[in-house]
């Protein structure tokens, strides 16, 4: 971690390095993933069985070793501690309510030429959700992916999740019960993405694949895109906190660590207008990281990728924030709206001192599947629209076609497409 003075002569070069630092996997996984996908396409369930045994130590001895039955999900839900069950239900209800408001409506109108125009929206038939296993077994992520799909109206909702040595997180099963997952297959990695995209004898293919995963999962999603839709190529987590000296430094330090604890490649950045506050936050990060069960991971991320930037005024922070285009941005100031008006690129924004990013991860309602690696410059977080598609329609009678048809004929002939022109001309006659 470094404290960077924005007034220093070399600040532009230093900040460029922060912006352009590559935190995503340096491993060359493309060829390995291509081989795995090819193997699953050629050998289907046999390849899935071999790869799952090799990579996860899980043997498919029975049908339940392949697929988690619905009763296990219901039992996991019933056996949850009451407080935790209530928390999951609250999260699900708030996520569902927020995404219900995202559903787009149809459009149907007749223009001045008498042509009827419009569009309608409809869901994809089937969606696949990747649910990480191991360290990253997050029921909240399952809810964030599955509920928008259900709100969109997807008929068949499939989850895949690795179960190392046969173990599966009961919280994930409980979340699957709440979300109404139709199928849960006990496979992970690039092979699971291949199965969802191309199908096997057991697993029917889907239309859209969403959900986070490691470098192999991300690369597999990249390679199957076009055969299926995907949500995004997600990289390591990141947070940018813009804060003045009137914050409690312990709060801000905790916010920074909330993302650093995800992965050693995560990035946490503070921009402040106070040198003293910067030093206080740095001290608090040291204290709190030493007390966390995830402290080793958080410390590695903070040391390698963290930064504190001291600016003259908080208005000076906003051009920097727009260049970073961070996944999460906290505006921990008295008047967040003034800074929010200047923020063009961010995955999700948290306004004011009392709303930490962690609330957004669980119970606020907006989706926590967000663009990373500066992709907020051109993409958005997961939404209902990722599980829907828009179909346009056109209707014209003889008078309407007479009003616009000649222009279409002229353009078709200019493009050297006489059959296009003829298909209109014949109707005009």
Buried (B, 14 or more C-beta within 10 A) or exposed (E): BEBBBBEEEEBEEBBEEBEEEEBBBEEEBBEBBBEBBEBBBEBBBEBBBBBBEEBBEBEBEEEEBBBBEBEBBBBBBEEBEEEEBEBBBEBBBBBBEBBEEBBBEEEEEEEEEBBBBBEBBEBBEBBBBBBBBBEEBBBBBBBBBBBBBBBBBBEBBBBBBBBBEEBBBBBBBBBBBBBBBBBBBBBBBBBBBBBBBBBBEBBBBBBBBBBBBBBBBBBBBBBBEEBBBBBBBBBBBBBBBBBBEEBBBBBBBBBBBBBBBBBBBBBBBBBBBBEEBBBBBBEBBEEBBEEBEBBEBBBBBBEBBBBBBBBEEBEBBBEBBBBBBBBBBBBBBEEBEEBBEEBEBBBBBBBEBEBBBBEBBBBBBBBBBBBBBBBBBEBBBBBBBBBBBEEEEEEBEEEBBBBBBEEBBEEBBEEEEEEBBEEBBEEEE
